[in-house]
Protein backbone atom coordinates (compact mmCIF):
# COMPACT_ATOMS: atom_id res chain seq x y z
CA UNK A 1 0.00 0.00 0.00
CA UNK A 2 1.43 3.35 -1.04
CA UNK A 3 0.91 6.10 1.52
CA UNK A 4 1.64 9.61 0.30
CA UNK A 5 3.08 12.22 2.63
CA UNK A 6 -0.24 14.10 2.45
CA UNK A 7 -2.17 11.00 3.56
CA UNK A 8 0.30 10.42 6.38
CA UNK A 9 -0.05 14.04 7.52
CA UNK A 10 -3.85 13.75 7.50
CA UNK A 11 -3.64 10.51 9.49
CA UNK A 12 -1.41 12.14 12.12
CA UNK A 13 -3.73 15.13 12.41
CA UNK A 14 -6.90 13.08 12.77
CA UNK A 15 -9.10 14.59 15.50
CA UNK A 16 -10.50 12.78 18.52
CA UNK A 17 -12.23 13.63 21.78
CA UNK A 18 -10.20 13.11 24.97
CA UNK A 19 -11.09 13.12 28.64
CA UNK A 20 -8.35 14.24 31.02
CA UNK A 21 -8.76 13.82 34.74
CA UNK A 22 -6.35 14.44 37.55
CA UNK A 23 -5.74 14.26 41.30
CA UNK A 24 -3.12 16.79 42.38
CA UNK A 25 -1.89 16.73 45.98
CA UNK A 26 -0.56 20.30 46.25
CA UNK A 27 -2.92 23.28 45.97
CA UNK A 28 -0.35 25.40 44.08
CA UNK A 29 0.23 22.71 41.46
CA UNK A 30 -3.53 22.08 41.29
CA UNK A 31 -4.20 25.73 40.40
CA UNK A 32 -1.44 25.85 37.78
CA UNK A 33 -2.65 22.68 36.08
CA UNK A 34 -6.26 23.81 36.30
CA UNK A 35 -5.39 27.08 34.53
CA UNK A 36 -3.53 25.18 31.80
CA UNK A 37 -6.49 22.88 31.29
CA UNK A 38 -9.05 25.70 31.19
CA UNK A 39 -7.17 27.31 28.28
CA UNK A 40 -7.45 24.16 26.13
CA UNK A 41 -10.38 22.10 27.40
CA UNK A 42 -13.89 22.34 28.78
CA UNK A 43 -14.36 21.49 32.44
CA UNK A 44 -17.06 18.89 33.03
CA UNK A 45 -16.35 18.31 36.75
CA UNK A 46 -13.85 19.72 39.25
CA UNK A 47 -10.81 17.81 37.96
CA UNK A 48 -12.28 16.37 34.77
CA UNK A 49 -11.95 18.03 31.36
CA UNK A 50 -12.91 17.15 27.82
CA UNK A 51 -11.02 18.15 24.70
CA UNK A 52 -13.22 18.06 21.60
CA UNK A 53 -11.83 17.43 18.11
CA UNK A 54 -8.18 17.39 19.21
CA UNK A 55 -5.21 15.74 17.53
CA UNK A 56 -2.88 13.41 19.41
CA UNK A 57 -0.09 15.93 18.84
CA UNK A 58 -2.12 18.69 20.53
CA UNK A 59 -2.80 16.43 23.52
CA UNK A 60 0.88 15.52 23.73
CA UNK A 61 1.86 19.21 23.79
CA UNK A 62 -0.62 19.87 26.61
CA UNK A 63 0.61 16.84 28.58
CA UNK A 64 4.23 17.91 28.15
CA UNK A 65 3.37 21.28 29.72
CA UNK A 66 1.45 19.61 32.56
CA UNK A 67 4.28 17.14 33.22
CA UNK A 68 6.61 20.05 33.92
CA UNK A 69 4.38 21.05 36.85
CA UNK A 70 3.05 17.84 38.36
CA UNK A 71 4.86 15.65 40.90
CA UNK A 72 4.96 12.03 39.74
CA UNK A 73 5.27 10.78 43.32
CA UNK A 74 2.10 12.45 44.65
CA UNK A 75 -0.09 13.39 41.67
CA UNK A 76 -2.12 11.35 39.20
CA UNK A 77 -3.15 12.35 35.66
CA UNK A 78 -5.28 10.13 33.39
CA UNK A 79 -6.06 10.57 29.69
CA UNK A 80 -8.82 8.66 27.91
CA UNK A 81 -9.53 8.77 24.20
CA UNK A 82 -13.27 8.80 23.57
CA UNK A 83 -14.02 6.44 20.68
CA UNK A 84 -17.57 7.59 19.98
CA UNK A 85 -19.96 9.87 21.76
CA UNK A 86 -22.72 8.24 23.76
CA UNK A 87 -22.94 5.68 26.54
CA UNK A 88 -20.22 3.01 26.51
CA UNK A 89 -19.01 0.36 28.91
CA UNK A 90 -15.54 -1.13 28.88
CA UNK A 91 -12.07 -1.18 30.34
CA UNK A 92 -9.71 1.75 30.77
CA UNK A 93 -6.21 1.83 29.34
CA UNK A 94 -3.29 -0.09 30.80
CA UNK A 95 -2.02 2.10 33.64
CA UNK A 96 1.54 0.80 33.18
CA UNK A 97 1.57 2.54 29.77
CA UNK A 98 -0.75 5.54 30.23
CA UNK A 99 0.49 7.63 27.29
CA UNK A 100 -0.08 5.02 24.59
CA UNK A 101 -2.87 6.13 22.28
C-alpha positions as CSV (number, residue, x, y, z in Angstrom):
1,X,0.0,0.0,0.0
2,X,1.4,3.4,-1.0
3,X,0.9,6.1,1.5
4,X,1.6,9.6,0.3
5,X,3.1,12.2,2.6
6,X,-0.2,14.1,2.4
7,X,-2.2,11.0,3.6
8,X,0.3,10.4,6.4
9,X,0.0,14.0,7.5
10,X,-3.8,13.7,7.5
11,X,-3.6,10.5,9.5
12,X,-1.4,12.1,12.1
13,X,-3.7,15.1,12.4
14,X,-6.9,13.1,12.8
15,X,-9.1,14.6,15.5
16,X,-10.5,12.8,18.5
17,X,-12.2,13.6,21.8
18,X,-10.2,13.1,25.0
19,X,-11.1,13.1,28.6
20,X,-8.4,14.2,31.0
21,X,-8.8,13.8,34.7
22,X,-6.3,14.4,37.6
23,X,-5.7,14.3,41.3
24,X,-3.1,16.8,42.4
25,X,-1.9,16.7,46.0
26,X,-0.6,20.3,46.2
27,X,-2.9,23.3,46.0
28,X,-0.4,25.4,44.1
29,X,0.2,22.7,41.5
30,X,-3.5,22.1,41.3
31,X,-4.2,25.7,40.4
32,X,-1.4,25.8,37.8
33,X,-2.6,22.7,36.1
34,X,-6.3,23.8,36.3
35,X,-5.4,27.1,34.5
36,X,-3.5,25.2,31.8
37,X,-6.5,22.9,31.3
38,X,-9.0,25.7,31.2
39,X,-7.2,27.3,28.3
40,X,-7.4,24.2,26.1
41,X,-10.4,22.1,27.4
42,X,-13.9,22.3,28.8
43,X,-14.4,21.5,32.4
44,X,-17.1,18.9,33.0
45,X,-16.3,18.3,36.7
46,X,-13.8,19.7,39.2
47,X,-10.8,17.8,38.0
48,X,-12.3,16.4,34.8
49,X,-12.0,18.0,31.4
50,X,-12.9,17.2,27.8
51,X,-11.0,18.1,24.7
52,X,-13.2,18.1,21.6
53,X,-11.8,17.4,18.1
54,X,-8.2,17.4,19.2
55,X,-5.2,15.7,17.5
56,X,-2.9,13.4,19.4
57,X,-0.1,15.9,18.8
58,X,-2.1,18.7,20.5
59,X,-2.8,16.4,23.5
60,X,0.9,15.5,23.7
61,X,1.9,19.2,23.8
62,X,-0.6,19.9,26.6
63,X,0.6,16.8,28.6
64,X,4.2,17.9,28.1
65,X,3.4,21.3,29.7
66,X,1.4,19.6,32.6
67,X,4.3,17.1,33.2
68,X,6.6,20.1,33.9
69,X,4.4,21.0,36.9
70,X,3.0,17.8,38.4
71,X,4.9,15.7,40.9
72,X,5.0,12.0,39.7
73,X,5.3,10.8,43.3
74,X,2.1,12.5,44.7
75,X,-0.1,13.4,41.7
76,X,-2.1,11.3,39.2
77,X,-3.1,12.3,35.7
78,X,-5.3,10.1,33.4
79,X,-6.1,10.6,29.7
80,X,-8.8,8.7,27.9
81,X,-9.5,8.8,24.2
82,X,-13.3,8.8,23.6
83,X,-14.0,6.4,20.7
84,X,-17.6,7.6,20.0
85,X,-20.0,9.9,21.8
86,X,-22.7,8.2,23.8
87,X,-22.9,5.7,26.5
88,X,-20.2,3.0,26.5
89,X,-19.0,0.4,28.9
90,X,-15.5,-1.1,28.9
91,X,-12.1,-1.2,30.3
92,X,-9.7,1.7,30.8
93,X,-6.2,1.8,29.3
94,X,-3.3,-0.1,30.8
95,X,-2.0,2.1,33.6
96,X,1.5,0.8,33.2
97,X,1.6,2.5,29.8
98,X,-0.8,5.5,30.2
99,X,0.5,7.6,27.3
100,X,-0.1,5.0,24.6
101,X,-2.9,6.1,22.3
